[in-house]
Amino acid sequence: MVPRTEKSDVFDYDAELRRYHAHLMEAVDIGSDAQVLDIGCGTGQTTRAAARVALDGHALGIDISAPMLAQARRLTGQSGLANVKFERGDAQIHSLPRQHFTVGISRFGTMFFTDPTAAFAHIAHAMRPGATFIQLVWQDSSRQEWHVAIRRALSPDGPVSSATSTASVAFSMPDPAEVGAILTGAGFVDVRVSPVDEPVYYGADGEGALRAIQSLGMTERILRDLDTISAARGLGRLQRLLDVRNQDGVWFESSAWLVSARRP
């Protein structure tokens, strides 16, 4: 599951991933009585979207971030939905009822598994025979304009990515063949991997985008390794970049895989 920072200011992943949200919900077939499992649910947008369709069923969202789950519960309470529940836990090991869920979804919530095959096998055991699991994962970091541009602006003399960095684990599933092998090894069948290219959103203007990006763990880690002067210069370069990118909001190109699989 994607690690979240335990801070009061919660990064707005729903805004950032608004274009991808539509792709995920269009790809998943949720019946009115579905039992939905949402891995890495964040503030619960995907969980609530599933629950609105599964009015005679139920949707369970799991995430490790207490601040995000607090916001998820608050927003769900405001929505009036009664068929939604959120639990804090790591989906790799979190206790799940066996053969219970008819649909599984994840919007960029599965790339941080330390043992992907074991983690997906654990999820598969919670799915009923015939259940589908639909997820979005990032393609290689080199195909993420946001990742490359932010790192280069903050630290132009540093590496664009590091194989050992926490941020790079977000791109741990770049190879469709490897994704298929992991899911098949975990007990899924009919694995299909399709490319999805959409821009991601960081704010209505450069100033707002800078505040949002500064709250990202990736940004904090880069700045932590810089001295005060270098960090200030990096933030200045980033602000200028964001100001230039402001075309009806600040957007960066990105690429993902839409992965579907079935529990036999």
C-alpha positions in Angstrom: 0.0 0.0 0.0 1.2 3.5 -0.7 2.8 5.0 2.4 1.3 8.4 3.4 2.9 11.1 5.5 1.3 11.5 8.9 0.7 15.2 8.6 -2.3 17.4 9.2 -2.1 18.8 5.6 -3.2 16.0 3.4 -2.1 16.1 -0.2 -5.1 16.2 -2.5 -4.6 13.0 -4.5 -8.2 13.1 -5.7 -7.5 16.4 -7.5 -4.1 15.2 -8.8 -5.6 11.9 -10.2 -8.9 13.2 -11.4 -8.4 12.0 -15.0 -7.3 8.6 -13.8 -10.3 8.2 -11.5 -12.6 8.2 -14.5 -10.6 5.5 -16.2 -10.7 3.2 -13.2 -14.4 3.6 -12.6 -15.2 3.0 -16.2 -13.2 -0.2 -16.2 -14.8 -1.8 -13.2 -18.1 -3.6 -13.3 -19.9 -3.1 -10.0 -23.3 -4.7 -9.5 -25.9 -3.2 -7.1 -25.2 -5.9 -4.6 -21.4 -6.0 -4.9 -19.0 -6.3 -2.0 -16.1 -4.0 -3.0 -12.6 -4.0 -1.6 -10.6 -0.7 -2.2 -6.8 -1.1 -1.6 -5.0 2.1 -0.7 -8.3 4.1 -0.6 -6.7 7.4 0.6 -9.5 9.9 1.4 -12.1 7.4 0.0 -13.1 8.9 -3.3 -12.9 5.6 -5.1 -14.6 3.8 -2.2 -17.5 6.2 -2.2 -17.9 6.0 -6.0 -18.1 2.2 -5.7 -20.6 2.4 -2.8 -22.9 4.7 -4.8 -23.3 1.9 -7.4 -23.4 -1.0 -4.9 -26.4 0.4 -3.1 -27.5 -3.0 -1.9 -23.9 -4.1 -1.2 -21.0 -2.6 0.6 -17.6 -1.0 0.1 -14.5 -1.4 2.4 -11.6 1.0 2.0 -8.2 0.2 3.5 -5.2 2.6 3.9 -2.4 3.1 6.3 -2.8 6.8 6.7 -4.8 7.9 9.8 -5.2 11.5 8.5 -6.4 10.4 5.1 -8.9 7.9 6.7 -10.1 10.6 9.0 -10.9 12.8 6.0 -12.4 9.8 4.2 -14.8 9.2 7.1 -15.7 12.9 7.3 -16.4 13.2 3.6 -18.4 9.9 3.7 -20.5 11.2 6.6 -21.3 14.3 4.6 -22.3 12.2 1.6 -24.9 10.3 3.5 -23.6 6.9 2.3 -24.3 4.2 4.9 -22.7 1.2 3.0 -19.1 2.3 3.4 -16.5 1.4 6.0 -12.8 2.3 6.3 -10.1 0.4 8.2 -6.6 1.4 8.9 -4.1 -1.3 7.9 -1.5 -2.6 5.5 -3.3 -4.6 2.8 -0.4 -7.0 2.6 -1.2 -8.4 6.0 -4.5 -6.8 7.1 -7.1 -9.3 8.3 -9.7 -9.8 5.5 -12.6 -12.2 5.3 -12.0 -15.1 3.0 -13.8 -15.3 -0.3 -16.0 -12.3 0.6 -15.4 -9.6 -2.0 -16.9 -9.7 -5.5 -14.8 -6.7 -6.8 -11.4 -5.3 -5.9 -10.1 -1.9 -6.9 -7.0 0.1 -6.3 -6.0 3.6 -7.7 -2.2 3.6 -7.3 -2.4 1.8 -4.0 -0.4 -1.4 -4.7 3.1 -0.4 -5.8 4.7 -0.4 -2.4 4.2 -4.0 -1.5 7.4 -5.5 -0.2 6.5 -8.9 -1.4 4.0 -8.3 -4.3 3.2 -12.0 -5.0 2.4 -12.7 -1.3 0.4 -9.5 -1.0 -1.7 -10.2 -4.0 -2.2 -13.8 -2.9 -3.5 -12.4 0.4 -5.9 -10.2 -1.5 -6.9 -13.0 -3.8 -7.9 -15.2 -0.8 -10.4 -12.4 0.2 -12.0 -12.4 -3.3 -14.9 -14.8 -4.3 -14.4 -17.1 -7.2 -15.0 -15.1 -10.4 -14.3 -11.8 -8.7 -12.4 -9.1 -10.6 -9.6 -6.9 -9.4 -8.9 -3.7 -11.3 -5.9 -1.5 -10.5 -3.9 1.4 -11.7 -0.1 1.5 -11.3 2.5 3.8 -12.6 4.6 3.0 -15.6 8.4 3.6 -15.5 9.5 6.8 -13.7 11.1 8.1 -17.0 7.5 8.4 -18.4 6.3 10.6 -15.5 6.9 14.2 -16.5 5.9 15.3 -13.0 8.5 13.1 -11.4 11.3 14.1 -13.7 10.6 17.8 -13.8 10.1 18.3 -10.1 13.4 16.5 -9.2 15.4 18.3 -11.9 14.0 21.7 -10.7 14.8 21.0 -7.0 18.2 19.4 -7.5 19.5 19.7 -11.1 22.8 18.2 -10.2 21.3 15.2 -8.4 20.0 11.9 -9.8 16.5 12.1 -11.4 15.6 8.9 -9.6 17.2 6.4 -7.3 16.6 2.7 -7.3 16.8 2.7 -3.5 14.6 5.7 -2.8 11.2 5.4 -1.4 9.7 7.4 -4.2 11.1 5.1 -6.8 9.1 2.2 -5.3 6.0 3.9 -6.7 7.3 2.8 -10.1 7.9 -0.8 -9.0 5.5 -2.3 -11.6 6.7 -0.8 -14.9 6.8 -4.1 -16.9 3.5 -5.6 -18.0 5.0 -9.0 -18.3 6.3 -8.9 -14.8 2.9 -7.6 -13.5 1.2 -10.5 -15.2 3.6 -13.0 -13.7 3.1 -11.5 -10.2 -0.7 -11.7 -10.4 -0.7 -15.1 -12.0 1.7 -16.3 -9.2 -0.7 -14.9 -6.7 -3.6 -16.9 -8.0 -5.3 -14.6 -10.5 -6.1 -15.4 -14.1 -7.0 -13.5 -17.3 -4.6 -10.7 -16.5 -4.8 -7.8 -18.9 -2.6 -4.7 -18.9 -3.5 -1.6 -20.9 -1.7 1.7 -21.1 -3.4 4.9 -19.9 -1.8 8.3 -20.5 -3.3 11.3 -18.7 -2.0 14.5 -17.2 -1.9 14.9 -13.4 -3.1 18.1 -11.7 -1.2 20.1 -9.0 -3.1 23.3 -8.5 -5.0 26.2 -10.0 -1.9 28.3 -10.2 1.9 28.2 -9.7 1.7 29.3 -6.0 -0.9 26.7 -5.1 0.9 24.0 -7.0 4.1 24.7 -5.1 2.3 24.4 -1.8 0.9 21.1 -2.9 4.2 19.7 -4.2 6.0 20.8 -1.0 3.7 18.5 1.0 4.8 15.5 -1.0 7.2 13.1 0.6 9.4 13.0 -2.5 9.9 16.8 -2.3 10.7 16.6 1.4 13.3 14.0 0.9 15.0 15.9 -1.9 15.1 19.2 0.1 16.3 17.3 3.2 19.5 16.5 1.4 20.2 20.1 0.3 21.8 22.9 2.2 19.6 26.0 2.9 20.8 28.0 -0.1 20.5 25.1 -2.5 17.0 24.3 -1.2 15.9 27.9 -1.6 17.3 28.0 -5.2 15.6 24.7 -6.0 12.2 26.0 -4.8 12.7 29.2 -6.8 13.4 27.1 -9.9 10.4 25.0 -9.2 8.1 28.0 -8.7 9.2 29.5 -12.0 8.5 26.1 -13.7 5.1 25.9 -12.2 4.2 29.4 -13.2 5.2 28.7 -16.8 3.1 25.4 -16.7 0.0 27.2 -15.6 -2.4 26.7 -18.4 -5.9 26.5 -16.9 -4.2 25.0 -13.9 -0.8 23.3 -13.5 -0.6 19.9 -15.2 2.2 17.4 -15.9 2.0 14.4 -18.3 2.1 10.9 -16.8 1.6 7.3 -17.9 0.0 4.4 -16.1 -1.1 0.8 -16.6 -4.7 -0.3 -16.1 -4.5 -3.8 -14.9 -7.4 -6.2 -14.7 -7.4 -9.8 -13.3 -9.9 -12.4 -12.2 -10.0 -14.8 -9.2 -10.7 -18.3 -10.6 
